Amino acid sequence: MAWILLLAAPGCASFEGEPSESDLVFDNLATVWDEAMPLGNATLGELVWQKGDNLRLSLDRIDLWDLRPTTTHMGEHFSFEWIKEHIRGGDYAPVLQKYARPDNLYPAPSKIPGAALEINTSSWGAVKNNRLYLKDALCSLEWENGTSLRTFVQADGSVGWMFFDNIPESFDIQLVPPRYQGSDNQSDGLGGSSLTLLGYPQGEVIREGDKITYHQKGWEDSFYDVAVQWKRQGKRLVGVWSVTSSLSGQDAGQEVSKALKEGPVKAFKGHKKYWASFWKESSVSVPDTLIQHQYDREIYKFGSTAKEDSYPISLQAVWTADNGNLPPWKGDFHHDLNTQLSYWPAYSGNRLKEGLGYLNTLWDQRDTYKDFTKRFFGKDGMDVPGVCTLKGVGMGSNWVMYSLSATTSAWLAQHFYLHWKYSADKEFLKDRAYPFMKDVVIFLEQETEVNAEGVRTLEFSASPEINDNRIEAWFPEITNFDLSLIRFAFTAAAEMADSLGLADEAGQWRKVESELPEFSLDEDGGLSIAPGYPYSVSHRHFSHAMAIHPLGLLDISNGPEQEKIIDATLDRLHANGPDWWCGYSYSWLSNLEARAKHGTEAAEALRTFASCFVLRNSFHANGDQTKSGKSKYTYRPFTLEGNFAFAAGLQEMLLQSHTGVIEVFPAVPSEWKDICFNNLRAVGAFLVSSEMKGGEVVSLSVRSEKGGKLRILSPKDGKVFEKQTTPGETVKII
């Protein structure tokens, strides 16, 4: 067969990757899982590293979950009114007993790991080349004895592939399952309870010739399967692995047998075609190599974790911790910041298709959210639990003021709004974006109340994650976080309704919005957390600044008054310092600075992130890994939102269109003289390409995807150029 002939080719030459300057290149293998080479296709994930004497391939799948219900979302006291009664009475201990204690006691619901493949390489000598080819999503390894490996997770399939060349006679593959029974001493100090607490019976590994399978029973009727199968011809071997779940309707053993029968030629061809198409969606080139390399690696990870038909990006997506424990924060879907930041680069990055995996899941889980809203708030419409399982069910709530916030759904709804604005898709507006937003504002209209002064507010409000899990985290006046999200939701709902010709509904949403108070300001004129409560100490979550970014309710284009508020807010952030910032704080800061047209400061924030808050494989590790004073957090739990917010920050520096006028290079440092980008996306479904040489914009063109009125700031004269475009038309500005 063709694949056998290909396997016999020296060095597996047909499976080489195309190098790029941003590839991850080392002369050794990582010896800890969170520094491993990451591969993925948004459903399956693989981490390539070394554990002891073994090459270890950690295998994962996005829907491997223990979905047992949590007691915090059950019973007579699962009620916001019950919580408010205790806040009013100053007796918060029962709330902590009901909501926080179970989350700390029980290991599930939680994301769970898959398994690993191990190969003893002790006789092979040291690794002399370890490269991750970003363009082809291919990891290549070479050892001193001449053995080599090429491995990838098939972008358009349900398997991962291994190609070994020049393997010794003693070569053998072992399938190593997680340890669900007995003691486990693998903890690496990164948090998470032992897997043994799940109470699973230990699954069985079955080896039959050149095939190994593993079946693991989970909670109740759930299960997952892992399989690996290979063909060997002399010193060369091709292997295929797969992980399937009871939710997938697939069988891992059948998947690997089918893939091996069809052969690797077609698989690798389809894989390369997928990634070539992905990289063509947009590109960016800046003169700062640290930022450039980190950006390319973020986009690579986005392509590895986001797809239209996948579940959304969770805290670790398809790279669950392989350390014998449950992942940090149980690997859940955090909607108080994490999922939202993860999808920021989808819009101007021209990756709307990948972003649909997020929106499709939110859309499909609406009934679950509405049931939660009725049970917890006693209201119609829709809110979303701030901490969710794979199926959208609220998890152990712990910090209830954030995980059960009344405004979570408004932040999620913004992503529907952004998809509509950047795609100009009227059908999406009618069928998805507005219906989702309408359910949100129906709830918010009921949940807010008009006081004696005629001002609409919340009786108790919060701002993630100010004052942690204490009763003081509940503010008696509406916070700027809640206020900005509520104001955005009603403003956006009115705009959507207008676009659909629903004048009465638009009028109703505007009326509600007009009843909201103004943003509260501190003594310097910047945004405070709540009335009389300034941002006075360093804090990781810039929740009080939501009105600036991502919501864009305050913008320097609106005049000097708002510019003063924005500058004062940023000044206060810097004055209080980064003591208790995380890596994602710097990523978010870059977006805020870019909106303020502070190019130097935006770039500095990106450089700090890339220098201090990522591991060698580019994973965001939350704390300052250099211990150089960029944060007092020096721990290293890996989560993804900081990575993807970084990519969005650079895009925000290169292209902005949120005001309705497209502007290129709006926030770049003065020393950046040579920059270019291709096919970044602007509001209105305009694809923009531009180049700067020697500090002067030498080319600028716009392709109108859907037609419509183009408004773009000309770099030549600073005037707004306007043109009514037709679908598919390209307009050359310079």
N, C-alpha and C positions, 0 to 999 in steps of 0.2 A: 504493500500500500504506500501511498505518497508520503504519509507521515513517517513511515519506517525509513524510507530513503532519506528524508530530511533529517531524521534523528542521527543517521550515520554521517552527516556532514561534519567536518572537523570544527570543534569549538562552538557548535550550535550557532553558526554565523548568521543564519537567517533570523535569529531571535535577538539580535543586537539592538540597542536603543540609539536614538539620535541625541547626542550630547547637547547640553546648553550650559551657559555660564552659571546658572542658578542651581544646577544639579547638586544634590547632597553627595559629597565624595569624602571617603575616609580610607585609611589604611588599616582599619580594624573593625570589628563588630562591636556594637554596644553591648554592655553586659547587664543592663537593666531594661525592662520592658518599655518604659516611657521614653527611652532614647532610641528605640528601634526604628528601622526604615518602615514607613507606613505605606500600605497599598490598600485600595478599596474601590468598590463600585456602588457605594451608597447602601447596599444590602449586605454584602460580605466584606470583611476586613481581614488584613494579614499584617503582622508585625514581624520583622526579620531581625533577630538578635542572637546573642550567645548566652547560654546558661550553663555554667560549668564547662564541661568538655563537649557540650552539644550545641550544634546549630539548632535554634529553636524558631519555629514559625508559629506564632500565636494566631489562632483562627477565631473569628468572631462573626456574629450576624446581628443585624439591627433589631430583629424581633425576638431575640432570646430574652424572655422576661418571666419573672415570677409575678403573676397578676392577682395574687390573693388579695381580698378586700382588707381595708384597714378599719379598725374600730373608730378612728377619729371621724370618719364620714358616716357614722351610723348613730342611731339612738336618739332619744328625745332632746338631748342637749346639742345636737348638730344644728345650730341655729344662730344666726348673727344676732338676733334679738336677745338670746340668752347670754351671749358674750357681752353685749352692750349693757345689760343689767348689771353684770359684774364690774364693768368699767365704771358705770355710774356710782356703784357702791364702793369702789376702791378695793374690792376683794378679787384679786386676779388669780389667786392660787388655784381655784377650781378650773379656770380656763387652761392653765398650764397642765393641770392633772389630766384634763380631758384631751387636749390636743398635742401637747409637747411630749408627755411621758410615753405614750404608745409608740411614737415615732422613734424615740430613743431606745425603746425596749425590743422592738421587733425588727428582724432583718428585711422583711418584705412588706409591700411590693418593691421590686427592684429589678434593674437590668442585671443579667448574669453573663459570665464569660462562656465561651464555647469549649475549646480544647486546644491542644498544641501538637505539632509534629516535631520530633527530635531525631537528629542524626549525629552520631558520635564522630567528631572530627579531630580527636586528639592526635591521630597519626598523620594528619594532613599538613601540619605546620601552621604557621600564622596566616591570617588573612592579609593579603597584600593589596587587594583592591575591593572596595565596597562602594558601589555607586547606585544612586537612585536617579534614573533618567525621567525627569519630569514630563518631557514631551510624550513619552510612550508609557508612562506609569509602569516602569519595568525596573526591578532591582537586579543588579549583577554583582556576583561575588567571585573572587578568585583566591585560591590558597597557594601556599608555597610549593606544594607537591604537584601543582598543575590542575587540580580539580577545580571545576567552575560550576556556577549555578546561575540560571536566569529564571526569575519567578515573577508572575503578575497575576492579578485578580481580573478575570475577563470582564471587560467593561460592558459587553453586551450579552453576558451569560450568567450562569449561576454556579460557577466553579472557579477555582484558582489553579494555576499551572506551575509546574517545576520542571526545569530542564537541566540535568546534571551531565557534565562531560568529564571524562578521564577519572571515573570513580574507582576506588580500590576494590579488591575482591571482597573485603569484609564489610562493604557498604550495606547499611540496613536502616530502615525507617521504623520509628516507633510512634504510635499515637498515644499521647499522654493526656488523659482527661483531668479535669479539675477534681480536687479531693473534697468530696461531699460527706465523707465519713472519717472518723478518727481525728487525731490531733493534726494541726497544720501550723508549722512554724515559719511560713514564708513571708510574713508581714514585712513590708519595707518602710513602714512608718508613714505611709501616704493616706491613712484613714481607711474606713470601710470595715465592716464586720466580717468574721470568718465565714466562708461558704458553708461550713459544717452546720451553722445555725439554721440553715434552710430546712434541714431535716430530710433531705432527699436520700433514698437508697442509692448506693454507689452503682453507677451504670457499668455495663459489661463491655469490654473490648474484645472483639472477635477477629481473629486473623485467619484468613483462608488464602494461602498462596500469596499472590501479589495484590491482595486487597485486605484492608483493615476497616472495620466498621465499629461504631460506638453508639449505643442507645442510652439516653439519659432520661429517666422519668422525672418530671417536675411536680409542681403543685397540682393536686387533683388529677385531671386527665391530660395535663400538658406534658410535652416531651420535646426533645430535640435529638437529632442524629448527626453524626459526623462520619465521613467516609473518605478514604484515600485509596487510590488504585494506581498501579504503575506498570510500565513495560520496560524491560531492560534488554539491551542489545550490546553485549560486551561491556565496555567501559562507559556506555552512555545509557541514560535513563530518562524517560518522560513520565511524569506523575501528575495526577489530577486530584484535587480535594474539593469537598463541598460540605456545607453545613446547612441543614434544613430544620424547620421547626414545625410544631403541630399547627401553627397558624399559617404556614406557607402552602400546605397541600402538596409538597414535593417530598421525594425520597432521596436522601443523600447518596445511598448506594446506587440507585438508578441513574442519578445525575452524573456521577463519575464514570460509570460504565458507558453511558451514552456519549459523553464527551470524549472519552478515550477512543471509542470506536470511530467517531467522526474525525478525530485527529487534530493536532495542534495547528496545522497550516491555516485552515479556515478560521480557527479561533483567534490566532494572533493577527491575522489580516483584519478581521472585524474589530478587534481590540484597538489596533493602530488607527483604523479609520475613525472610530469613535473619538479617540483622543485628538486626532488631527482636526476633526470638526469642532471639538470643544475649544481648542486653543485659537481657532479662527474667529471665535465669537467676538473677541476683543484682545487688544494688547496694549501694553504701556512700557515706555522706556524713559527712565530718569537718570541723571548723572550720579546719583548717590548709590553706590553699589550695595551698601548694606541694606538700604530700603528696597532697592530693586530686587535683590535676591530674596528677601523676606516676602515681598509682594508675590513674586512668582510662585513661591512655595505655598503661600496662602491660597492662591487660585488653584494650584494643584490639589490641595487638600479639599477645597470646596468641590472640585470635580469628583473627588473620591468619596464624598459624603452626601452630595445633594443630587437628586434626580427627580424627574416628574413623577415617576411611579414608586418612589421610595417613601418610607416614613421620614419625618423631619430629623434634623440634626439635633441629637440630644447632647448632654454634657460632653460625652466622649465619642458619640456616634458609633462607628464600627471598630473602635479601638479600645474596647473595655480592658480595664486593668487586668494584667496577667500576673497576679501576685498571691493567689490563694485566697483573696478577699473579695467582697463586694466592692464595686467602684465607689469613689468619693461621691457623697450625696446620692448614692444608689443609682447613679448614672441616669437620672430622670430627665424630664422635660421641664426645665425651669423657665417660667414665663414672667419672672420679675425682672429679667434682663437678658438671660442667656440665649434663648431661641431667637429673640428679636435681633440682637446684635449679630448673630450668626448669619442672618439673611440680609444684612445691610448691603453687602457688595453685589447682590443679585441685580439691582436696578440700574444704576449707572454703569455697572460692569457688563451689561447686555447679556445677562444670564437669567432671564425671566423663566425660561423653561425649567432650569434646575430649581428655581424658587417655587415652582408649582407643587413640589413634593410637600412643602410646608402648608401651602394654602389648601391643597386637596385634602390633607388630613384634617385640618381645622374645619373645613366644610363638612366632611363626612361625619365628624363627631358632634355636630350641632345638637342632636337630640340628647346626647350625654350631658352636654353643657347646660342645656335648658332644664334637664331634670335636676342637676346640681343647683341651679339658680332658684328653682321653685322650692327645693327642700331646705337650702341654707338661708336664702334671703326672703323666701316667701313672696317672690315677685315674678311677674311675667318677663318675657324678653330673655336675654342671654348674658351671662358672665361666664368666665372660664377659670377653673382653679389655677392658681399660680404655680402649683407643683403637680404635674400630671404623670400618669403612667402612659405606656404606649397607646392605650385605648382611650386616653383623654379623661380617665377617672382620677379624681383628686387623691393624692397620696397622704401619708401621715403628715399632717399640716405643720406641726412644730411651731414656727413663727407665723401665727395665724394672721397677723395684720398684713403680711405680704403674700403668703401662700393662698389666702382667701380674700384678697383685695377686691373691692367693688369695681376697680377700673382696669383690671388685667385685660379684659376683652377689648377695651378701647385701644390699647397698644397693639394687640394682635390684629384688630380691624384695620389699623394703619397700613399693614402689609397688603391687605386687599385693595386699599385705596391707592397705594404706591404702584401696585401691579397695573391697575387701571390707568393711572396717570402716565406711566412709562410705556405702556403698550397701546394706549388709545383704543382699546378693545371694547367696543360698545356692548357686545354680547356678554362679555365678562362682567361689565358694569351691571347690566340688567339681570343676569342670571346668578351672579355670585357676590360681587363686591357690595352692591347696595343692599341686597337681602341680608347679608351678614351684618353690615353696619346698622341696618334698621333694627334688627333684633337687639343689638347692643344699646342703641339710644332709647329704645322702648324701655329697657331695664333701667338705664341711667336716669331717665325722666322720673321713674317711680322711686328709685333709691334716693335721689336727691330730694331735698325739701326746701320750701321757701319760708324764710324766717319772717319775723315781725317787720323787718325793714324792707321786705320785698326782695331779698337777696337769696338766690338758690345756693345751697351748701350741703355739706354732709355733717351729721351729728358728730361722728368720729371719723377721723381721716388719718392717713399714714403716709410715710415717704421711705421707700426701701433704701437702706436697711437701717434707718436712723433710730437710735436707742434700742437696737437689737430686739430681744424678745421680752421687753419689760412693758409694764402698763404705760410708762411714759412714751412708748412708741405710738400711742393713740393720741392724736392732737384734737383739742376741742374745736379748733377752727380748721377750715379746709387747707390742706397743704398745696404748695405749688405743683407737686407731682400729680395729685388727684385732679386739681383744677385744670392743669394744662391738658390732661388726657380727656377730661370731660368736655372742655371747650373744643378741643380738636374734633372729637367724635361728632358733636352737633354741627360744627362748621362744615366738616367733610360730608356729613349726611345731607345737609342742605345743598351743597354743591352737587352731589350725586343726584339728588331728587330733581334739581333744576335741569340737569343734563338729560334726565329721563322724561321731562315734561310734567313732573308731579308737583305742581305749584303749591297745592295745599299742604303737602307733607313738608316741602322745603320751608314754607312759612312757619310751620309748627316748630321745626328744629331751630330755626333762627330765633323764634320767640324764646325758647328755652335757653339758648345760648346767651341771649341778651340779659337774662336774669342772673348770670354768673358774676361774681365779684372780679375786681382787677387783681392782677398778680401782686403778691406781697413783696415788698422791697426792704432791704436792710438800710442801715444808716448811710451807707455809701452809694445807695441807689442801685445795687445789684439784687438779683433774685435771692430771697431768703427761703428757708425750708417751709416755714409757716409764718403767719403773722406774729411778730415779736420773737421769732426764733430764727436767727441768722445761721448761715453755714459758718460756724465758729471754730470747728475743729476738723482736722483732716478726716475724710471719709471716702471709701472706695466707690460708692454709688452716687453718681451725679444726678440723682433723681430730681433735685430742685431745678435743674437746668433743662429739663425736658422741652420747655417751650422754645428753646434756642435750637437744639438738635436732640432728637430727630424730628420733632413736630413742626419746626419752622414757623411757629406762631409769632415769634419775635425775630426780626431780621434787620440787618443794617440797611437794607434797601428801603426800609420803611421810614427812614429819617433819623435825625440825630438823637431824638429821645430814646428810641429803641437801641440805637448803637451805644449810647451811654449805659443802658441797662446791661447789655451784653458785655461790654468791656469791664464794667464794675464786677459782674459775676465772675468773669475769668480772672480778674485781678485778685478777687477773694480766694478763688481756688488755689492760685499760686502762693498767696500770702500765708494760707494755712498749711501749705506744703503737702508733700506726698507720703508722709509717715505711714498712713493706713490706706494707701492706694494698692490696688492689684494691677496686674498687667493690663487687664481690660480697661482700667481707668485711663491709662496712657493712650490706648487706642481710641477711646471715646473722646479724650481731650483733643486728639488730633482732628477729629471731626468738628468739634466745637470751635477750635482755633481756625480751621479752614472756613467755617461759616462766617467768622469774624474777619476774614481776609488776612489773617495773620500767618503768612506762609512760613516764616522762619520758625515760629513757635510750633506750628503743626508738624513740620519736618523733625524738629527736635523731639517731640513726643514720640514719633514713629521710631526714631533712632534709639531712644531710651528703651522702648518696648523690645526692639529687635536685639539690643545689646544685653539687656538685663533680665528679661522675663520669658525667654524661650530656651528650651533645651537644644541639644546639638542637632536634633532632627526637625527643629522648627516648632515643636509643640509648645503652646502657651502653658506655663507652669504656675501662674498666679502670683507667686512671690518673687522677690528680687534674688535671682540665682547668683549674682555677683557679690551680694552683701555689701554693696558700695553706697548705701544710703538712699537709694531710689525708693525704698519702701522698708518699713519695719517688718512687713510680712516677708519671710524668707523661706517659707514652706514651698512644696512643689506638687500640689495636686494638679493634674493635667485636665484642662477643659478647653473648649474650642472657640468660645465666643470672642475672646481677645484676639485670636488669630484673624478671624473674619472681619471684625471691626477695624483692624489694622488695614486690611485691603480697602475697605470703604473709605478710610481716612485719606489714603493716597488718591483715590478716585475723586474725592471731594475737593482735593487741592487742584486737580487738573480740569474738572468740568463741574459746573453747577447750572441747574436749570429750575430749581424749586420755586423761583420767583415768577416764572413764566417767560423769562428772558434767558437764553443760553449764553453762558460766558465761559471761554476757554482760559486755562491757566489763571484762575481767579485768586489762588492762594499758594503761589510757589515762592521759595526763597529767592532773593535777588541774585544769589550766586549760581542758581540753576539756569544756565544759558542754553543748553541743548536738551530738549525734551520732545517727545512725540507720543501720540497715542492714536489708536485706530479703533473705530466702531464702539466708542463709549456711547451709552444711550442717554438721551435727554428726555425730559417730560414732553409728551406729544408724539412719541414713537419716532424721534429723530436720531439717526446714528451719525455721530460726529467724529471726524478725524482731523488732527491738526499736528503741526510741527513747529517747534521754535528752534532757531539756530542763532547763536551769538546773542541771545536775548531778544531776538525779533521773531515774531510769528511770520513764517514764510509760506505756510499753506494752511488752509482751513476749508473743509468741505463738509456738507451735510446731505445725507440721504434721507428722504422723507419716506418712511415705511408705509404710512397710512394716508398721507396727504394731510393738508391742514395748514394753518397759518404759522409760518416760521418767524420767530423773533429772536435775533441773535446780536450780541454786542460785537461790533467790528473792532478788532485790535488795532486797525489802522487809524481810525478817527474817533473811537470811543462812542460812536453813535449806534443806535439800535437799527439794524437792517431788518426789514419786514418783507415777506413774500408769501403769497398764497401758493402752496405747493400741491402737486398731484401725487398719487401713490406711486412710489418707485422713483420719483424724480431726485436727481442729485444736483445740489446747488453749490457752486464753487464761490466761496466768499473771497478767498485769496488764492 
